[in-house]
Amino acid sequence: MALKPTFDELAKIATKTILHGCFLNSAANGKINSMTIGWGTVGNVWNRPMFTVMVRKTRYTHDLIEANPFFTVSVPYKKLMNKE
């Protein structure tokens, strides 16, 4: 893998890593929440990179996303986190 991975390389890593768990981080009205996710879809829509994840309406995270539609998906990948 190149020093700075391409989107396609990161998408392959994310697809494999999702099986082991990722995080959806959201915040609104001074409250912060991290929800674990074990599934998702990585791809391109109209030439824009996308990560799709479904959140049930019964989840606390859903309320935060309704209040503030911006969120972060964290995909832990040890190899990329190591300093060389």
PyMOL commands that set and color helices and strands:
alter all, ss='L'
color gray80, all
select helices_A, chain A and resi 7-18+60-67+78-81
alter helices_A, ss='H'
color red, helices_A
select strands_A, chain A and resi 22-28+31-37+41-45+48-52+71-74
alter strands_A, ss='S'
color yellow, strands_A
deselect
rebuild
show_as cartoon
